Amino acid sequence: MIIAKDSQTVDSAFSDLKSLRDKSKGMVTIAETIKRKIKEKDMSDNEMSEITEIMFNMGMTDNFTTYVSKGISGKKYYQDLADEI
C-alpha cells in the first residue's frame, strides 16, 4: 500500500517536471527573442529599459553592458555601480 502511494507520488512529480519543462521552452524562446531585440537595439529606449530590468530580474544578464540600473538600485545606484566596477 505504501509502495503504491510512493510510486504514484513519484509518477506525479515527474509528470509535473515534464509539464514544467515543456512550458518553459516557450518562455525561453520569448526571452531569447527579447534579448536579441535588445542586442540589435530594435526597441525604444523606454522599452529597452523595461525589458532589461525584467531580464535582469529573471537572471538573464549576459550581453548587457551593466547589470545596475537606477530602477533596480534606487538610492544605491552609484554604490552598486561602483561595486560592479
C-alpha positions in Angstrom: 0.0 0.0 0.0 2.8 2.4 1.0 4.8 1.4 -2.1 1.9 2.1 -4.4 1.3 5.5 -2.9 5.0 6.4 -3.1 5.1 5.2 -6.7 2.1 7.4 -7.5 3.7 10.4 -5.9 6.9 9.9 -7.9 4.9 9.5 -11.1 3.0 12.7 -10.4 6.3 14.6 -9.6 7.9 13.5 -12.9 4.7 14.4 -14.8 4.8 17.9 -13.2 8.5 18.2 -14.1 7.8 17.2 -17.7 5.0 19.7 -17.9 7.2 22.5 -16.5 10.0 21.7 -18.9 7.6 21.7 -21.9 6.1 25.1 -20.9 9.5 26.6 -20.1 10.6 26.0 -23.7 8.2 28.6 -24.9 9.2 31.1 -22.2 12.9 30.6 -23.2 12.0 31.3 -26.8 10.2 34.5 -25.9 13.1 35.6 -23.6 15.7 34.9 -26.3 13.7 36.9 -28.8 13.5 39.9 -26.5 17.2 39.6 -25.7 18.0 39.6 -29.4 15.9 42.7 -30.0 17.8 44.4 -27.1 21.1 43.5 -28.6 20.1 44.7 -32.0 18.6 47.9 -30.4 15.2 47.1 -32.1 13.2 48.8 -29.3 12.6 52.3 -28.0 14.7 53.4 -25.0 11.8 53.1 -22.7 11.0 49.5 -23.9 14.7 48.6 -23.7 15.0 49.9 -20.1 11.8 48.0 -19.0 12.8 44.7 -20.7 16.4 44.9 -19.5 15.1 45.2 -15.9 12.8 42.3 -16.4 15.6 40.2 -17.9 17.9 41.1 -15.1 15.3 40.0 -12.6 15.0 36.7 -14.4 18.7 36.2 -14.2 19.4 36.7 -17.9 22.2 39.2 -17.6 24.7 38.2 -20.2 25.3 40.5 -23.2 24.3 43.6 -21.2 26.7 46.5 -20.6 25.8 46.9 -17.0 23.7 44.9 -14.5 22.9 48.0 -12.5 20.1 50.5 -13.2 18.5 53.3 -11.3 15.2 51.4 -11.5 16.7 48.4 -9.8 19.1 50.1 -7.4 17.2 53.2 -6.5 19.2 55.3 -4.0 22.0 52.8 -4.0 22.6 53.2 -7.8 26.1 54.8 -7.5 27.2 52.4 -4.8 26.0 49.4 -6.8 27.7 50.8 -10.0 30.9 51.2 -8.1 30.6 47.6 -6.7 30.2 46.4 -10.3 33.4 48.0 -11.4 
